[in-house]
Amino acid sequence: MTDVHLPPLPGEDAVVKVRSALPSLPHLAFIAGLGVMGVFSILGWPVVLAVGVGAALTEQLARTFLVHVPRPAGDGDVASHLGDQR
């Protein structure tokens, strides 16, 4: 049996790249719920498609935005950066 070793992708591992392109599990559940509502005519297909495309675009833009925005210095507590509203 011959072992074939392929060179790694430059900069990223293939698994990491594929996982970053897939939607999150909560998003998949949301899309599945939309599909069920469309199948049982709870929502019309145009509404299902519009909401699904909008949700997919929103998640993709959020991922892009979160990757490029630096995190504030500190302990990572959001309340400390926004002002504790207690």
PyRosetta script that sets phi, psi and omega in degrees:
from pyrosetta import init, pose_from_sequence

init()
pose = pose_from_sequence("MTDVHLPPLPGEDAVVKVRSALPSLPHLAFIAGLGVMGVFSILGWPVVLAVGVGAALTEQLARTFLVHVPRPAGDGDVASHLGDQR")
pose.set_psi(1, 134.2)
pose.set_omega(1, -178.2)
pose.set_phi(2, -100.0)
pose.set_psi(2, 131.6)
pose.set_omega(2, 175.1)
pose.set_phi(3, -91.0)
pose.set_psi(3, 128.1)
pose.set_omega(3, 177.4)
pose.set_phi(4, -110.1)
pose.set_psi(4, 121.2)
pose.set_omega(4, 179.5)
pose.set_phi(5, -108.5)
pose.set_psi(5, 117.5)
pose.set_omega(5, 178.5)
pose.set_phi(6, -91.5)
pose.set_psi(6, 146.9)
pose.set_omega(6, 177.9)
pose.set_phi(7, -69.3)
pose.set_psi(7, 147.4)
pose.set_omega(7, 178.9)
pose.set_phi(8, -67.2)
pose.set_psi(8, 155.3)
pose.set_omega(8, 175.2)
pose.set_phi(9, -66.4)
pose.set_psi(9, 141.8)
pose.set_omega(9, -178.6)
pose.set_phi(10, -68.2)
pose.set_psi(10, 120.5)
pose.set_omega(10, 174.3)
pose.set_phi(11, 90.0)
pose.set_psi(11, -30.3)
pose.set_omega(11, -175.9)
pose.set_phi(12, -143.6)
pose.set_psi(12, 150.1)
pose.set_omega(12, 173.7)
pose.set_phi(13, -80.1)
pose.set_psi(13, 144.4)
pose.set_omega(13, -176.6)
pose.set_phi(14, -61.1)
pose.set_psi(14, -38.9)
pose.set_omega(14, -178.8)
pose.set_phi(15, -64.8)
pose.set_psi(15, -41.6)
pose.set_omega(15, 179.7)
pose.set_phi(16, -64.4)
pose.set_psi(16, -40.2)
pose.set_omega(16, -179.5)
pose.set_phi(17, -65.0)
pose.set_psi(17, -41.7)
pose.set_omega(17, 179.6)
pose.set_phi(18, -68.1)
pose.set_psi(18, -44.0)
pose.set_omega(18, -179.9)
pose.set_phi(19, -62.6)
pose.set_psi(19, -34.7)
pose.set_omega(19, -179.9)
pose.set_phi(20, -71.4)
pose.set_psi(20, -22.6)
pose.set_omega(20, 179.5)
pose.set_phi(21, -84.4)
pose.set_psi(21, -21.5)
pose.set_omega(21, -178.9)
pose.set_phi(22, -80.4)
pose.set_psi(22, 148.3)
pose.set_omega(22, 176.7)
pose.set_phi(23, -71.7)
pose.set_psi(23, 159.1)
pose.set_omega(23, 179.1)
pose.set_phi(24, -70.1)
pose.set_psi(24, 163.2)
pose.set_omega(24, -179.6)
pose.set_phi(25, -61.7)
pose.set_psi(25, -43.4)
pose.set_omega(25, 176.2)
pose.set_phi(26, -61.3)
pose.set_psi(26, -35.7)
pose.set_omega(26, 178.4)
pose.set_phi(27, -67.8)
pose.set_psi(27, -40.0)
pose.set_omega(27, 176.8)
pose.set_phi(28, -62.1)
pose.set_psi(28, -40.1)
pose.set_omega(28, 177.9)
pose.set_phi(29, -64.1)
pose.set_psi(29, -39.5)
pose.set_omega(29, 178.1)
pose.set_phi(30, -62.6)
pose.set_psi(30, -46.1)
pose.set_omega(30, 179.4)
pose.set_phi(31, -64.2)
pose.set_psi(31, -40.1)
pose.set_omega(31, 177.7)
pose.set_phi(32, -63.1)
pose.set_psi(32, -40.5)
pose.set_omega(32, 177.3)
pose.set_phi(33, -63.0)
pose.set_psi(33, -40.3)
pose.set_omega(33, 175.9)
pose.set_phi(34, -61.9)
pose.set_psi(34, -42.8)
pose.set_omega(34, 179.2)
pose.set_phi(35, -61.1)
pose.set_psi(35, -42.0)
pose.set_omega(35, 178.6)
pose.set_phi(36, -63.7)
pose.set_psi(36, -41.2)
pose.set_omega(36, 178.4)
pose.set_phi(37, -64.8)
pose.set_psi(37, -34.7)
pose.set_omega(37, 176.9)
pose.set_phi(38, -70.2)
pose.set_psi(38, -40.5)
pose.set_omega(38, -179.7)
pose.set_phi(39, -63.9)
pose.set_psi(39, -41.7)
pose.set_omega(39, -178.0)
pose.set_phi(40, -90.5)
pose.set_psi(40, 12.6)
pose.set_omega(40, 177.0)
pose.set_phi(41, 57.2)
pose.set_psi(41, 31.0)
pose.set_omega(41, 172.9)
pose.set_phi(42, -74.4)
pose.set_psi(42, -39.7)
pose.set_omega(42, 172.5)
pose.set_phi(43, -121.6)
pose.set_psi(43, 149.5)
pose.set_omega(43, 176.3)
pose.set_phi(44, -73.7)
pose.set_psi(44, 153.2)
pose.set_omega(44, -177.8)
pose.set_phi(45, -60.7)
pose.set_psi(45, -36.6)
pose.set_omega(45, 176.3)
pose.set_phi(46, -61.6)
pose.set_psi(46, -37.4)
pose.set_omega(46, 178.8)
pose.set_phi(47, -67.9)
pose.set_psi(47, -44.1)
pose.set_omega(47, 179.1)
pose.set_phi(48, -59.1)
pose.set_psi(48, -45.6)
pose.set_omega(48, -179.5)
pose.set_phi(49, -65.7)
pose.set_psi(49, -42.6)
pose.set_omega(49, -179.4)
pose.set_phi(50, -64.2)
pose.set_psi(50, -44.9)
pose.set_omega(50, 180.0)
pose.set_phi(51, -67.4)
pose.set_psi(51, -41.6)
pose.set_omega(51, 179.4)
pose.set_phi(52, -63.2)
pose.set_psi(52, -44.6)
pose.set_omega(52, 178.9)
pose.set_phi(53, -66.5)
pose.set_psi(53, -41.0)
pose.set_omega(53, 178.0)
pose.set_phi(54, -63.0)
pose.set_psi(54, -42.0)
pose.set_omega(54, 178.9)
pose.set_phi(55, -66.5)
pose.set_psi(55, -40.1)
pose.set_omega(55, 179.1)
pose.set_phi(56, -64.8)
pose.set_psi(56, -43.8)
pose.set_omega(56, 178.3)
pose.set_phi(57, -64.6)
pose.set_psi(57, -39.9)
pose.set_omega(57, 179.3)
pose.set_phi(58, -63.4)
pose.set_psi(58, -44.1)
pose.set_omega(58, 179.5)
pose.set_phi(59, -65.0)
pose.set_psi(59, -41.4)
pose.set_omega(59, 179.4)
pose.set_phi(60, -64.0)
pose.set_psi(60, -42.7)
pose.set_omega(60, 177.8)
pose.set_phi(61, -66.2)
pose.set_psi(61, -37.6)
pose.set_omega(61, 178.1)
pose.set_phi(62, -64.2)
pose.set_psi(62, -42.3)
pose.set_omega(62, 177.5)
pose.set_phi(63, -62.1)
pose.set_psi(63, -43.7)
pose.set_omega(63, 179.9)
pose.set_phi(64, -64.0)
pose.set_psi(64, -43.6)
pose.set_omega(64, -178.8)
pose.set_phi(65, -66.2)
pose.set_psi(65, -43.5)
pose.set_omega(65, -177.7)
pose.set_phi(66, -68.8)
pose.set_psi(66, -28.3)
pose.set_omega(66, 179.0)
pose.set_phi(67, -71.4)
pose.set_psi(67, -35.0)
pose.set_omega(67, -172.8)
pose.set_phi(68, -95.7)
pose.set_psi(68, -4.6)
pose.set_omega(68, -179.1)
pose.set_phi(69, -99.1)
pose.set_psi(69, 123.0)
pose.set_omega(69, 179.3)
pose.set_phi(70, -70.2)
pose.set_psi(70, 145.2)
pose.set_omega(70, 178.1)
pose.set_phi(71, -78.5)
pose.set_psi(71, 146.1)
pose.set_omega(71, 178.1)
pose.set_phi(72, -68.3)
pose.set_psi(72, 149.3)
pose.set_omega(72, 178.0)
pose.set_phi(73, -71.6)
pose.set_psi(73, 148.4)
pose.set_omega(73, 179.0)
pose.set_phi(74, 134.4)
pose.set_psi(74, -161.0)
pose.set_omega(74, -175.3)
pose.set_phi(75, -82.7)
pose.set_psi(75, -0.8)
pose.set_omega(75, 178.0)
pose.set_phi(76, 87.2)
pose.set_psi(76, 1.3)
pose.set_omega(76, -179.8)
pose.set_phi(77, -78.1)
pose.set_psi(77, 119.5)
pose.set_omega(77, -177.8)
pose.set_phi(78, -63.7)
pose.set_psi(78, -37.5)
pose.set_omega(78, -177.9)
pose.set_phi(79, -62.9)
pose.set_psi(79, -32.8)
pose.set_omega(79, -179.2)
pose.set_phi(80, -71.2)
pose.set_psi(80, -26.2)
pose.set_omega(80, 180.0)
pose.set_phi(81, -88.6)
pose.set_psi(81, -24.5)
pose.set_omega(81, -178.6)
pose.set_phi(82, -98.4)
pose.set_psi(82, -5.3)
pose.set_omega(82, -176.7)
pose.set_phi(83, 91.3)
pose.set_psi(83, 122.0)
pose.set_omega(83, -178.3)
pose.set_phi(84, -70.4)
pose.set_psi(84, 118.3)
pose.set_omega(84, -174.1)
pose.set_phi(85, -98.6)
pose.set_psi(85, 35.5)
pose.set_omega(85, -178.5)
pose.set_phi(86, -84.0)
pose.dump_pdb("model.pdb")
